[in-house]
C-alpha cells in the first residue's frame, strides 16, 4: 500500500531529524531546511504541548516531540496493516 510506504518514509524523516539534532547542524543548510519544512507539521503541535526537558548541570534540552510522533506513527502502522 502506498499509504504505508509514505508513513514509513515520513517516520524515517522524523528519526533522521532527531538524530541530526544531536550534532547541531546548520539550520540554514538546504537539507535541514527541507527536513524542517517536511516534519514541522507533525512535530510542532507536540512541541507546544511538551516543552523540552532541561538536563541538570548542562545547557542541553531534550525534545520529546519526535518520540511521541514516532510512537503514534508506529501505532498507526500497526492499525493500517
Helices and strands as residue ranges (DSSP letters): H 2-21, H 30-49, E 53-54, E 61-62, H 65-80
